[in-house]
């Protein structure tokens, strides 16, 4: 179905929601007019006649009770006025209301009572007479629904429409009549053209003919296989009926059958069926209720079939949903296991990374200590070379002086020079030279060293030189860690060095890291 028709069906649904409002409004209008005409004595016969005629036009497809009441008053008033045209018109319009209620005998009798030989009957009234005569017979053909009588009544209706053309100058009525003639002959393409012309001349106020023309045009398109166009005109006819509170059900029944057979719709169709039944019961149209009853079993059967398909679809959807849930649970469990494995692996990796980080830090610290030790050794070597250079110069100078004095046999001067040399190179002086050299490299060593000891062992009183114990750790700070080497340098015994180291470690704040802390002094 086209988007346009889907939209129009939506508009129709909105109008159906307001259908009762339109019905109540028209009923209220008719009751008000009837009451006003009944109470007032100021209106003349002509005003009363045309007011009833106007209301009959609204009531002809609304309610047989209202239509019969308005048409009865029209007949009475036309007799009181004694106008041939009005007498004929009132009876012609009355016959249509009777035909709508399937009172075909009464409708034909009413038409036969019309005196066309009356001198004052105009051509337009005679055209109206034959037009409605044709409508009644065609309605009768649909009602009897057997090939013999239906064909006979259709032929009579055709003759009446052709006679109508002899008197009528109303293009809407003429083209509609020709469309009905060709439509009943099965020439739907020709009938289509006449109905389209009729719609160009039929005013919307003539809601009966407007609805019939649209519904008939929809039927022409349907028989030509042009279902989208048929849908459009069926919808237009039904919308016109709803807006004007018409209960003929002709348009809505045609729309119902079309949507059901061509588009297999059941939801809207069921709604339309209920409306058509309500319309038929409200107006009293037995033929239309019978026609609806014939298609209800097919609609019910189709709804059951669609419900079975829908149930199967939902069952399949439910099974797929269960499969999907099982799959999700399986994926969740699998991912949970994988995640647990990833966590274990991640923990191991983190532990290994932490271990590697610690090793790297240890290596980095070792490297820094090695670099620092190398720097110290280089600095100490430089200072030592400098000191050795000074000693070498002194020994060379001493050797020259001794040699000169020996040549001069100044033995007492040689002895004195030798004693001076011994005095200058005593052990104490060498240690003081070592202290001076070391402290030039580590100016804050003494204060930093005491900071590593517990308070009660801090005996530093501001001296700048090293104590014998500090010299052991001064050598350790220079990278000389072997006790025997330290003992040789300081001229101490091996046990003395060992005892000093054990004693100071016990006196430190952090015994486990004391010597490492000493190695970091000056960094």
TORVO-937987 format. One record per residue (C-alpha): z, x, y; residue in three letters. Coordinates in nm, 4 decimals. Each point is the difference from the previous one (the first is absolute). Layout:
// residues N
(r (Z X Y) "ALA");
...
END
This chain:
// residues 523
(r (0.0000 0.0000 0.0000) "UNK");
(r (-0.0871 0.1264 0.3463) "UNK");
(r (0.2666 0.1093 0.2456) "UNK");
(r (-0.1025 -0.2799 0.2360) "UNK");
(r (0.0595 -0.2684 -0.2637) "UNK");
(r (0.3308 0.1574 -0.1002) "UNK");
(r (0.1051 -0.0142 0.3633) "UNK");
(r (-0.1111 -0.3649 0.0291) "UNK");
(r (0.1965 -0.0900 -0.3135) "UNK");
(r (0.3025 0.1547 0.1695) "UNK");
(r (-0.0614 -0.2165 0.3075) "UNK");
(r (-0.0349 -0.3039 -0.2270) "UNK");
(r (0.3334 0.0832 -0.1675) "UNK");
(r (0.1663 0.0125 0.3425) "UNK");
(r (-0.1492 -0.3414 0.0867) "UNK");
(r (0.1197 -0.1457 -0.3305) "UNK");
(r (0.3525 0.1098 0.0896) "UNK");
(r (-0.0332 -0.2190 0.3122) "UNK");
(r (-0.1762 -0.2827 -0.1845) "UNK");
(r (0.2954 -0.2384 0.0071) "UNK");
(r (0.0299 0.0519 0.3749) "UNK");
(r (-0.3633 -0.1090 0.0498) "UNK");
(r (0.0535 -0.3024 -0.2274) "UNK");
(r (0.3186 -0.1061 0.1778) "UNK");
(r (-0.1618 0.0452 0.3420) "UNK");
(r (-0.2988 -0.2195 -0.0875) "UNK");
(r (0.2211 -0.2645 -0.1608) "UNK");
(r (0.2217 -0.0046 0.3078) "UNK");
(r (-0.3077 -0.0344 0.2230) "UNK");
(r (-0.1346 -0.2918 -0.2032) "UNK");
(r (0.3341 -0.1787 -0.0111) "UNK");
(r (0.0384 0.0446 0.3755) "UNK");
(r (-0.3469 -0.1447 0.0707) "UNK");
(r (0.0548 -0.2940 -0.2315) "UNK");
(r (0.3358 -0.0749 0.1592) "UNK");
(r (-0.1396 0.0341 0.3508) "UNK");
(r (-0.2916 -0.2339 -0.0721) "UNK");
(r (0.2344 -0.2485 -0.1647) "UNK");
(r (0.2503 -0.0101 0.2856) "UNK");
(r (-0.2354 0.0073 0.2971) "UNK");
(r (-0.1840 -0.3118 0.1177) "UNK");
(r (-0.1916 0.1725 0.2790) "UNK");
(r (-0.2771 0.1562 -0.2080) "UNK");
(r (-0.3246 -0.1898 -0.0387) "UNK");
(r (-0.1910 -0.0438 -0.3254) "UNK");
(r (-0.2445 0.2800 0.0673) "UNK");
(r (0.2750 0.2561 0.0717) "UNK");
(r (0.1832 -0.1092 -0.3117) "UNK");
(r (-0.3183 0.0173 -0.2091) "UNK");
(r (-0.0977 0.3523 0.1075) "UNK");
(r (0.3596 0.1221 -0.0304) "UNK");
(r (0.0124 -0.1264 -0.3586) "UNK");
(r (-0.3442 0.1511 -0.0609) "UNK");
(r (0.1215 0.3390 0.1266) "UNK");
(r (0.3064 -0.0162 -0.2228) "UNK");
(r (-0.2091 -0.1157 -0.2982) "UNK");
(r (-0.2116 0.3129 0.0335) "UNK");
(r (0.3219 0.2042 -0.0404) "UNK");
(r (0.1360 -0.2210 -0.2797) "UNK");
(r (-0.3110 -0.0379 -0.2193) "UNK");
(r (0.0896 0.3098 -0.2022) "UNK");
(r (0.3712 -0.0035 0.0776) "UNK");
(r (0.1404 -0.3181 -0.1533) "UNK");
(r (-0.1613 -0.3131 -0.1398) "UNK");
(r (0.2867 -0.2134 0.1309) "UNK");
(r (-0.0483 0.1182 0.3571) "UNK");
(r (-0.3811 -0.0076 -0.0292) "UNK");
(r (-0.0032 -0.3551 -0.1383) "UNK");
(r (0.2371 -0.1182 0.2749) "UNK");
(r (-0.2090 0.1510 0.2811) "UNK");
(r (-0.3286 -0.1257 -0.1538) "UNK");
(r (0.1501 -0.3519 -0.0495) "UNK");
(r (0.0983 -0.0162 0.3656) "UNK");
(r (-0.3472 0.1237 0.0981) "UNK");
(r (-0.1610 -0.2834 -0.1968) "UNK");
(r (0.2289 -0.2576 0.1583) "UNK");
(r (-0.0603 0.1340 0.3514) "UNK");
(r (-0.3791 0.0181 -0.0516) "UNK");
(r (0.0015 -0.3642 -0.1059) "UNK");
(r (0.2057 -0.0893 0.3061) "UNK");
(r (-0.2376 0.1909 0.2238) "UNK");
(r (-0.2911 -0.1513 -0.1944) "UNK");
(r (-0.2164 0.3109 0.0344) "UNK");
(r (-0.2547 0.0509 -0.2806) "UNK");
(r (0.0032 0.3789 0.0269) "UNK");
(r (0.3801 0.0148 -0.0091) "UNK");
(r (0.0145 -0.2438 -0.2901) "UNK");
(r (-0.2463 0.2108 -0.1976) "UNK");
(r (0.1699 0.3307 0.0927) "UNK");
(r (0.3493 -0.1188 -0.0946) "UNK");
(r (-0.1166 -0.1122 -0.3449) "UNK");
(r (-0.2075 0.3166 -0.0583) "UNK");
(r (0.2981 0.2231 0.0778) "UNK");
(r (0.2282 -0.2222 -0.2099) "UNK");
(r (-0.2284 0.0490 -0.3009) "UNK");
(r (0.0385 0.3780 0.0213) "UNK");
(r (0.3799 -0.0271 -0.0121) "UNK");
(r (-0.0242 -0.2219 -0.3070) "UNK");
(r (-0.2410 0.2412 -0.1702) "UNK");
(r (0.2428 0.2823 0.0687) "UNK");
(r (0.2618 -0.1960 -0.1965) "UNK");
(r (-0.2561 -0.0559 -0.2796) "UNK");
(r (-0.0184 -0.3715 0.0856) "UNK");
(r (-0.3790 0.0073 -0.0413) "UNK");
(r (-0.0478 -0.3735 -0.0699) "UNK");
(r (0.1943 -0.0883 0.3140) "UNK");
(r (-0.1867 0.2661 0.1986) "UNK");
(r (-0.3426 -0.1325 -0.1074) "UNK");
(r (0.1074 -0.3571 0.0677) "UNK");
(r (0.1114 0.1060 0.3477) "UNK");
(r (-0.3407 0.1621 0.0646) "UNK");
(r (-0.1830 -0.3080 -0.1249) "UNK");
(r (0.1938 -0.2090 0.2490) "UNK");
(r (-0.1632 0.1878 0.2861) "UNK");
(r (-0.2661 -0.2142 0.1712) "UNK");
(r (-0.2792 0.2381 0.1002) "UNK");
(r (-0.2175 -0.2927 0.1141) "UNK");
(r (0.2309 -0.0655 0.2898) "UNK");
(r (-0.2138 0.0504 0.3127) "UNK");
(r (0.2439 0.2312 0.1703) "UNK");
(r (0.0346 0.2594 -0.2818) "UNK");
(r (-0.1237 0.3348 0.1332) "UNK");
(r (-0.1933 0.2721 -0.1809) "UNK");
(r (0.3034 0.2297 0.0017) "UNK");
(r (0.2097 -0.2652 -0.1772) "UNK");
(r (-0.2760 -0.0573 -0.2547) "UNK");
(r (-0.0217 0.3787 -0.0562) "UNK");
(r (0.3791 0.0093 -0.0454) "UNK");
(r (-0.0261 -0.2909 -0.2459) "UNK");
(r (-0.2544 0.1706 -0.2251) "UNK");
(r (0.1756 0.3373 0.0315) "UNK");
(r (0.3328 -0.1363 -0.1266) "UNK");
(r (-0.1817 -0.2108 -0.2589) "UNK");
(r (-0.1445 0.3252 -0.1370) "UNK");
(r (0.3421 0.1704 0.0124) "UNK");
(r (0.1634 -0.2839 -0.1957) "UNK");
(r (-0.2663 0.0045 -0.2735) "UNK");
(r (0.0161 0.3769 -0.0359) "UNK");
(r (0.3784 -0.0200 -0.0260) "UNK");
(r (-0.0456 -0.2679 -0.2650) "UNK");
(r (-0.2395 0.2284 -0.1913) "UNK");
(r (0.2645 0.2715 -0.0111) "UNK");
(r (0.2666 -0.2502 -0.1016) "UNK");
(r (-0.1838 -0.1543 -0.2977) "UNK");
(r (-0.0927 0.3467 -0.1324) "UNK");
(r (-0.2629 -0.1166 -0.2513) "UNK");
(r (-0.3612 0.1089 0.0172) "UNK");
(r (-0.1618 -0.3431 0.0027) "UNK");
(r (0.2072 -0.1732 0.2671) "UNK");
(r (0.0509 0.3177 0.1999) "UNK");
(r (-0.3755 0.0522 0.0220) "UNK");
(r (-0.0504 -0.3630 0.1029) "UNK");
(r (0.2649 0.0123 0.2706) "UNK");
(r (-0.1300 0.3316 0.1315) "UNK");
(r (-0.3476 -0.1510 0.0355) "UNK");
(r (0.1424 -0.2961 0.1900) "UNK");
(r (0.1903 0.2393 0.2221) "UNK");
(r (-0.3210 0.1971 0.0616) "UNK");
(r (-0.1835 -0.3197 0.1052) "UNK");
(r (0.2799 -0.0866 0.2402) "UNK");
(r (-0.0055 0.3485 0.1572) "UNK");
(r (-0.3777 -0.0214 0.0467) "UNK");
(r (0.0398 -0.3384 0.1744) "UNK");
(r (0.2693 0.1557 0.2180) "UNK");
(r (-0.2583 0.2540 0.1215) "UNK");
(r (-0.2246 -0.2830 0.1200) "UNK");
(r (0.2632 -0.1137 0.2521) "UNK");
(r (0.2060 0.3086 0.0817) "UNK");
(r (-0.0498 0.2557 0.2776) "UNK");
(r (0.3290 0.1760 -0.0892) "UNK");
(r (-0.1070 0.3468 -0.1210) "UNK");
(r (0.3338 0.0678 -0.1641) "UNK");
(r (-0.0166 -0.3187 -0.2047) "UNK");
(r (-0.3725 0.0400 -0.0797) "UNK");
(r (0.0229 0.3587 -0.1248) "UNK");
(r (0.3116 -0.0831 -0.1998) "UNK");
(r (-0.1808 -0.2917 -0.1666) "UNK");
(r (-0.3001 0.2206 -0.0880) "UNK");
(r (0.2337 0.2674 -0.1328) "UNK");
(r (0.1681 -0.2553 -0.2272) "UNK");
(r (-0.3385 -0.1254 -0.1239) "UNK");
(r (-0.1260 0.3485 -0.0959) "UNK");
(r (0.3382 0.1063 -0.1297) "UNK");
(r (0.0099 -0.2899 -0.2485) "UNK");
(r (-0.3514 0.1014 -0.1101) "UNK");
(r (0.1214 0.3545 -0.0779) "UNK");
(r (-0.2052 0.1573 0.2824) "UNK");
(r (0.2968 0.1912 0.1358) "UNK");
(r (-0.1977 0.2523 0.2043) "UNK");
(r (-0.1681 -0.2838 0.1940) "UNK");
(r (0.3268 -0.1931 0.0282) "UNK");
(r (0.1687 0.3126 0.1352) "UNK");
(r (-0.2344 0.0131 0.2973) "UNK");
(r (0.0644 -0.3651 0.0892) "UNK");
(r (0.3779 0.0348 -0.0247) "UNK");
(r (-0.0091 0.3102 0.2234) "UNK");
(r (-0.1987 -0.1989 0.2577) "UNK");
(r (0.2435 -0.2899 -0.0325) "UNK");
(r (0.2961 0.2266 0.0774) "UNK");
(r (-0.1734 0.1090 0.3205) "UNK");
(r (0.0051 -0.3624 0.1230) "UNK");
(r (0.3155 -0.1503 -0.1538) "UNK");
(r (0.2923 0.0252 0.2456) "UNK");
(r (0.3286 0.1207 -0.1439) "UNK");
(r (0.1613 -0.3204 0.1234) "UNK");
(r (-0.1977 -0.1846 -0.2668) "UNK");
(r (0.2290 0.1623 -0.2552) "UNK");
(r (-0.1223 -0.2109 -0.2948) "UNK");
(r (-0.3659 0.0951 0.0323) "UNK");
(r (0.0933 0.3599 0.0953) "UNK");
(r (0.2054 0.0405 -0.3182) "UNK");
(r (-0.2658 -0.1648 -0.2186) "UNK");
(r (-0.2750 0.2220 0.1459) "UNK");
(r (0.1978 0.3206 -0.0570) "UNK");
(r (0.0983 -0.0983 -0.3548) "UNK");
(r (-0.3597 -0.1009 -0.0799) "UNK");
(r (-0.1329 0.3295 0.1419) "UNK");
(r (0.2526 0.1898 -0.2127) "UNK");
(r (-0.1263 -0.1843 -0.3070) "UNK");
(r (-0.3598 0.0958 0.0836) "UNK");
(r (0.0922 0.3684 0.0203) "UNK");
(r (0.1996 -0.0230 -0.3230) "UNK");
(r (-0.2957 -0.1421 -0.1933) "UNK");
(r (-0.2172 0.2815 0.1373) "UNK");
(r (0.2464 0.2621 -0.1236) "UNK");
(r (0.1032 0.0968 0.3536) "UNK");
(r (0.3697 -0.0192 -0.0707) "UNK");
(r (0.1293 0.1831 0.3072) "UNK");
(r (-0.1812 -0.2402 0.2344) "UNK");
(r (0.1160 -0.2945 -0.2119) "UNK");
(r (0.3607 0.1176 0.0288) "UNK");
(r (-0.0331 0.0271 0.3766) "UNK");
(r (-0.1148 -0.3628 0.0465) "UNK");
(r (0.2450 -0.1443 -0.2527) "UNK");
(r (0.2804 0.1705 0.1916) "UNK");
(r (-0.1351 -0.1293 0.3326) "UNK");
(r (-0.0115 -0.3577 -0.1331) "UNK");
(r (0.3539 0.0247 -0.1391) "UNK");
(r (0.1332 0.1487 0.3244) "UNK");
(r (-0.1519 -0.2914 0.1938) "UNK");
(r (0.1660 -0.2504 -0.2347) "UNK");
(r (0.3410 0.1682 0.0347) "UNK");
(r (-0.0216 0.0222 0.3805) "UNK");
(r (-0.0953 -0.3680 0.0280) "UNK");
(r (0.2479 -0.1146 -0.2692) "UNK");
(r (-0.2830 -0.1350 -0.2150) "UNK");
(r (0.0948 -0.0891 -0.3579) "UNK");
(r (-0.3423 -0.0506 -0.1525) "UNK");
(r (0.0444 0.3099 -0.2256) "UNK");
(r (-0.3796 0.0370 -0.0288) "UNK");
(r (-0.0056 0.3426 0.1637) "UNK");
(r (0.3161 0.1348 -0.1609) "UNK");
(r (-0.1124 -0.1119 -0.3468) "UNK");
(r (-0.3350 0.1758 0.0461) "UNK");
(r (0.1819 0.3133 0.1215) "UNK");
(r (0.2393 -0.0179 -0.2949) "UNK");
(r (-0.2779 -0.0203 -0.2581) "UNK");
(r (-0.1978 0.2755 0.1723) "UNK");
(r (0.2882 0.2477 0.0199) "UNK");
(r (0.1016 -0.0721 -0.3575) "UNK");
(r (-0.3448 0.0260 -0.1580) "UNK");
(r (-0.1464 0.2820 0.2076) "UNK");
(r (0.3050 0.2162 0.0778) "UNK");
(r (0.2428 -0.1094 -0.2753) "UNK");
(r (0.2740 -0.0530 0.2537) "UNK");
(r (0.2982 -0.1995 -0.1211) "UNK");
(r (0.2790 0.0549 0.2544) "UNK");
(r (-0.1763 -0.1570 0.3022) "UNK");
(r (-0.1905 -0.2405 -0.2244) "UNK");
(r (0.3227 -0.1480 -0.1418) "UNK");
(r (0.1228 -0.0521 0.3530) "UNK");
(r (-0.3229 -0.1723 0.1015) "UNK");
(r (0.0124 -0.2233 -0.3089) "UNK");
(r (0.3441 -0.1242 0.0973) "UNK");
(r (-0.1209 -0.0705 0.3546) "UNK");
(r (-0.3055 -0.1880 -0.1306) "UNK");
(r (0.2204 -0.2149 -0.2250) "UNK");
(r (0.2362 -0.0711 0.2888) "UNK");
(r (-0.2986 -0.0905 0.2203) "UNK");
(r (-0.1447 -0.2304 -0.2629) "UNK");
(r (0.3317 -0.1763 -0.0534) "UNK");
(r (0.0607 -0.0271 0.3742) "UNK");
(r (-0.3411 -0.1526 0.0698) "UNK");
(r (-0.0375 -0.1827 -0.3313) "UNK");
(r (-0.3188 0.1772 -0.1170) "UNK");
(r (0.0029 -0.0563 -0.3749) "UNK");
(r (-0.3333 0.1767 -0.0574) "UNK");
(r (0.1179 0.3252 0.1513) "UNK");
(r (0.3270 -0.0018 -0.1960) "UNK");
(r (-0.2054 -0.0565 -0.3169) "UNK");
(r (-0.2323 0.2867 0.0951) "UNK");
(r (0.2945 0.2331 0.0581) "UNK");
(r (0.1542 -0.1028 -0.3335) "UNK");
(r (-0.3157 0.1244 -0.1757) "UNK");
(r (0.0285 0.3553 0.1313) "UNK");
(r (0.3784 0.0348 -0.0266) "UNK");
(r (-0.0081 0.0869 -0.3761) "UNK");
(r (-0.2543 0.2760 0.0674) "UNK");
(r (0.2128 0.1359 0.2833) "UNK");
(r (0.3129 -0.0160 -0.2167) "UNK");
(r (-0.1811 0.1756 -0.2836) "UNK");
(r (-0.1234 0.2728 0.2358) "UNK");
(r (0.3481 0.0427 0.1466) "UNK");
(r (0.1434 0.0389 -0.3495) "UNK");
(r (-0.2686 0.2567 -0.0819) "UNK");
(r (0.0694 0.1918 0.3201) "UNK");
(r (0.3744 -0.0202 -0.0663) "UNK");
(r (-0.0545 0.1443 -0.3470) "UNK");
(r (-0.2044 0.2822 0.1476) "UNK");
(r (0.2640 0.0512 0.2677) "UNK");
(r (0.2778 0.0042 -0.2610) "UNK");
(r (-0.1941 0.2499 -0.2095) "UNK");
(r (-0.0568 0.2091 0.3089) "UNK");
(r (0.3689 -0.0019 0.0905) "UNK");
(r (0.0950 0.0743 -0.3618) "UNK");
(r (-0.2395 0.2956 -0.0016) "UNK");
(r (0.1329 0.1056 0.3394) "UNK");
(r (0.3559 -0.0213 -0.1333) "UNK");
(r (-0.0905 0.2105 -0.3039) "UNK");
(r (-0.1683 0.2557 0.2245) "UNK");
(r (0.3080 -0.0039 0.2192) "UNK");
(r (0.2232 0.0673 -0.3011) "UNK");
(r (-0.2303 0.2811 -0.1118) "UNK");
(r (0.0117 0.1392 0.3512) "UNK");
(r (0.3823 -0.0188 0.0044) "UNK");
(r (0.0174 0.1766 -0.3386) "UNK");
(r (-0.2398 0.2636 0.1296) "UNK");
(r (0.2096 0.0446 0.3155) "UNK");
(r (0.3169 0.0372 -0.2113) "UNK");
(r (-0.1763 0.2494 -0.2256) "UNK");
(r (-0.1198 0.1999 0.2997) "UNK");
(r (0.3456 -0.0191 0.1539) "UNK");
(r (0.1673 0.1300 -0.3168) "UNK");
(r (-0.2592 0.2731 -0.0390) "UNK");
(r (0.0342 0.1041 0.3632) "UNK");
(r (0.3792 -0.0130 -0.0309) "UNK");
(r (-0.0139 0.2415 -0.2938) "UNK");
(r (-0.2451 0.2220 0.1800) "UNK");
(r (0.2189 -0.0105 0.3089) "UNK");
(r (0.3037 0.0922 -0.2059) "UNK");
(r (-0.1954 0.2922 -0.1451) "UNK");
(r (-0.1138 0.0980 0.3468) "UNK");
(r (0.3617 -0.0087 0.1200) "UNK");
(r (0.1083 0.2263 -0.2870) "UNK");
(r (-0.2887 0.2366 0.0681) "UNK");
(r (0.0685 -0.0144 0.3718) "UNK");
(r (0.3663 0.0819 -0.0601) "UNK");
(r (-0.0973 0.2970 -0.2160) "UNK");
(r (-0.2524 0.1152 0.2576) "UNK");
(r (0.2603 -0.0322 0.2766) "UNK");
(r (0.2514 0.1951 -0.2077) "UNK");
(r (-0.2572 0.2689 -0.0706) "UNK");
(r (-0.0969 0.0036 0.3664) "UNK");
(r (0.3644 0.0332 0.0980) "UNK");
(r (0.0380 0.2863 -0.2473) "UNK");
(r (-0.3143 0.1669 0.1298) "UNK");
(r (0.1202 -0.0550 0.3552) "UNK");
(r (0.3335 0.1637 -0.0829) "UNK");
(r (-0.1799 0.2869 -0.1704) "UNK");
(r (-0.2331 0.0340 0.2967) "UNK");
(r (0.2940 -0.0020 0.2368) "UNK");
(r (0.1762 0.2560 -0.2165) "UNK");
(r (-0.3126 0.2120 -0.0075) "UNK");
(r (-0.0405 -0.0480 0.3706) "UNK");
(r (0.3607 0.1079 0.0585) "UNK");
(r (-0.0480 0.2948 -0.2354) "UNK");
(r (-0.3184 0.0902 0.1816) "UNK");
(r (0.1769 -0.0227 0.3325) "UNK");
(r (0.2811 0.2193 -0.1307) "UNK");
(r (-0.2513 0.2468 -0.1381) "UNK");
(r (-0.1874 0.0042 0.3295) "UNK");
(r (0.3269 0.0368 0.1859) "UNK");
(r (0.1148 0.2711 -0.2413) "UNK");
(r (-0.3288 0.1820 0.0462) "UNK");
(r (0.0343 -0.0285 0.3757) "UNK");
(r (0.3547 0.1345 -0.0225) "UNK");
(r (-0.1049 0.2801 -0.2266) "UNK");
(r (-0.2846 0.0843 0.2338) "UNK");
(r (0.2332 -0.0073 0.2998) "UNK");
(r (0.2664 0.1954 -0.1852) "UNK");
(r (-0.2601 0.2489 -0.1195) "UNK");
(r (-0.1164 0.0475 0.3575) "UNK");
(r (0.3531 0.0546 0.1190) "UNK");
(r (0.0645 0.2342 -0.2949) "UNK");
(r (-0.3132 0.2024 0.0722) "UNK");
(r (0.1024 0.0168 0.3604) "UNK");
(r (0.3484 0.1196 -0.1070) "UNK");
(r (-0.1463 0.2486 -0.2479) "UNK");
(r (-0.2285 0.1312 0.2706) "UNK");
(r (0.2994 0.0620 0.2215) "UNK");
(r (0.1872 0.1697 -0.2890) "UNK");
(r (-0.3021 0.2078 -0.0832) "UNK");
(r (-0.0243 0.1221 0.3592) "UNK");
(r (0.3718 0.0745 0.0013) "UNK");
(r (-0.0174 0.1975 -0.3279) "UNK");
(r (-0.3053 0.1929 0.1235) "UNK");
(r (0.1853 0.0807 0.3236) "UNK");
(r (0.3154 0.0891 -0.2029) "UNK");
(r (-0.2016 0.2226 -0.2334) "UNK");
(r (-0.1577 0.1867 0.2946) "UNK");
(r (0.3393 0.0553 0.1657) "UNK");
(r (0.1586 0.1197 -0.3244) "UNK");
(r (-0.2907 0.2361 -0.0646) "UNK");
(r (0.0280 0.1440 0.3519) "UNK");
(r (0.3740 0.0480 -0.0279) "UNK");
(r (-0.0309 0.1612 -0.3427) "UNK");
(r (-0.2509 0.2483 0.1389) "UNK");
(r (0.2486 0.0828 0.2711) "UNK");
(r (0.2805 0.0160 -0.2578) "UNK");
(r (0.1893 -0.2734 0.1861) "UNK");
(r (0.1656 -0.1261 -0.3145) "UNK");
(r (0.2842 -0.1766 0.1751) "UNK");
(r (-0.2547 -0.2006 0.2034) "UNK");
(r (-0.1842 -0.0905 -0.3237) "UNK");
(r (0.3278 -0.1227 -0.1505) "UNK");
(r (0.0748 -0.1995 0.3137) "UNK");
(r (-0.3511 -0.1590 -0.0013) "UNK");
(r (0.0380 -0.0852 -0.3667) "UNK");
(r (0.3330 -0.1736 0.0631) "UNK");
(r (-0.1499 -0.1910 0.2933) "UNK");
(r (-0.2853 -0.1142 -0.2264) "UNK");
(r (0.2477 -0.1152 -0.2651) "UNK");
(r (0.1933 -0.1822 0.2667) "UNK");
(r (-0.3148 -0.1743 0.1276) "UNK");
(r (-0.1059 -0.1108 -0.3502) "UNK");
(r (0.3286 -0.1251 -0.1390) "UNK");
(r (0.0044 -0.3152 -0.2222) "UNK");
(r (0.1664 -0.2021 0.2693) "UNK");
(r (-0.2705 0.0847 0.2488) "UNK");
(r (-0.2682 -0.0957 -0.2497) "UNK");
(r (0.1626 -0.3374 -0.0569) "UNK");
(r (0.0358 -0.0569 0.3717) "UNK");
(r (-0.3684 0.0896 0.0382) "UNK");
(r (-0.0790 -0.2519 -0.2764) "UNK");
(r (0.2093 -0.2650 0.1798) "UNK");
(r (-0.1772 0.0679 0.3273) "UNK");
(r (-0.3382 -0.0114 -0.1662) "UNK");
(r (0.0783 -0.3204 -0.1931) "UNK");
(r (0.1531 -0.1831 0.2938) "UNK");
(r (-0.3000 0.0836 0.2141) "UNK");
(r (-0.1986 -0.2006 -0.2515) "UNK");
(r (0.2607 -0.2800 -0.0437) "UNK");
(r (0.2018 -0.0207 0.3225) "UNK");
(r (0.1968 -0.3130 -0.1093) "UNK");
(r (0.0609 0.1075 -0.3582) "UNK");
(r (0.3747 0.0525 0.0401) "UNK");
(r (0.0632 -0.3450 0.1596) "UNK");
(r (-0.2365 -0.1775 -0.2412) "UNK");
(r (0.1564 0.1744 -0.2980) "UNK");
(r (0.3532 -0.1068 0.0965) "UNK");
(r (-0.1261 -0.3568 0.0546) "UNK");
(r (-0.0769 -0.0131 -0.3726) "UNK");
(r (0.3632 0.0767 -0.0923) "UNK");
(r (0.2955 -0.2311 -0.0084) "UNK");
(r (0.2033 0.0113 0.3263) "UNK");
(r (0.2910 0.1941 -0.1439) "UNK");
(r (-0.2303 0.2846 -0.1024) "UNK");
(r (-0.1645 0.0393 0.3367) "UNK");
(r (0.1617 0.3228 0.1312) "UNK");
(r (-0.2670 0.0861 0.2554) "UNK");
(r (0.1639 0.0931 0.3312) "UNK");
(r (-0.3101 0.0605 0.2051) "UNK");
(r (-0.1047 0.3381 -0.1490) "UNK");
(r (-0.3710 0.0636 -0.0068) "UNK");
(r (-0.0021 0.2330 -0.3017) "UNK");
(r (-0.0072 -0.0938 -0.3627) "UNK");
(r (0.2985 0.0139 -0.2338) "UNK");
(r (-0.0383 0.1732 -0.3354) "UNK");
(r (-0.0278 -0.3402 -0.1686) "UNK");
(r (-0.2649 -0.1165 0.2447) "UNK");
(r (-0.2077 0.3112 -0.0708) "UNK");
(r (-0.0362 -0.1177 -0.3620) "UNK");
(r (-0.1482 -0.3312 0.1241) "UNK");
(r (-0.1980 0.1810 0.2702) "UNK");
(r (-0.1783 0.1859 -0.2816) "UNK");
(r (-0.0394 -0.3275 -0.1913) "UNK");
(r (-0.1533 -0.1524 0.3175) "UNK");
(r (-0.2436 0.2947 0.0026) "UNK");
(r (-0.1015 -0.0908 -0.3563) "UNK");
(r (0.2087 0.2586 -0.1866) "UNK");
(r (0.1787 -0.2200 -0.2534) "UNK");
(r (0.0765 0.2445 -0.2813) "UNK");
(r (0.3699 0.1004 -0.0125) "UNK");
(r (-0.0736 0.3582 -0.1137) "UNK");
(r (-0.2458 0.0557 0.2847) "UNK");
(r (0.2519 -0.1419 0.2495) "UNK");
(r (0.2729 0.2262 -0.1424) "UNK");
(r (-0.2181 0.3124 0.0404) "UNK");
(r (-0.0955 -0.0869 0.3578) "UNK");
(r (0.3554 -0.0743 0.1099) "UNK");
(r (0.1580 0.2654 -0.2250) "UNK");
(r (0.2211 -0.2629 -0.1669) "UNK");
(r (0.0699 -0.0510 -0.3668) "UNK");
(r (-0.1895 -0.2643 -0.1973) "UNK");
(r (0.3199 -0.2007 -0.0649) "UNK");
(r (0.0914 0.0066 0.3676) "UNK");
(r (-0.3363 -0.1559 0.0900) "UNK");
(r (0.0379 -0.2618 -0.2742) "UNK");
(r (0.3558 -0.0914 0.1068) "UNK");
(r (-0.0977 -0.0294 0.3679) "UNK");
(r (-0.2850 -0.2350 -0.0853) "UNK");
(r (0.2156 -0.2200 -0.2250) "UNK");
(r (0.2849 -0.0099 0.2530) "UNK");
(r (-0.2219 -0.0961 0.2960) "UNK");
(r (-0.1865 -0.2609 -0.1981) "UNK");
(r (0.3327 -0.1671 -0.0805) "UNK");
(r (0.0994 0.0133 0.3668) "UNK");
(r (-0.3236 -0.1659 0.1181) "UNK");
(r (-0.0428 -0.3627 0.0959) "UNK");
(r (-0.2811 -0.0488 -0.2545) "UNK");
(r (0.0529 0.2498 -0.2853) "UNK");
(r (-0.3058 -0.1220 -0.1942) "UNK");
(r (-0.2407 0.0705 0.2837) "UNK");
(r (0.1919 0.2740 0.1840) "UNK");
(r (-0.2412 0.2895 -0.0606) "UNK");
(r (-0.3031 -0.2275 0.0671) "UNK");
(r (0.1664 -0.1002 0.3270) "UNK");
(r (0.0424 0.3691 0.0863) "UNK");
(r (-0.3709 0.0507 -0.0704) "UNK");
(r (-0.0798 -0.2674 0.2618) "UNK");
(r (0.1932 0.1720 0.2795) "UNK");
(r (-0.2381 0.0927 0.2789) "UNK");
(r (-0.2838 -0.2318 -0.1104) "UNK");
END
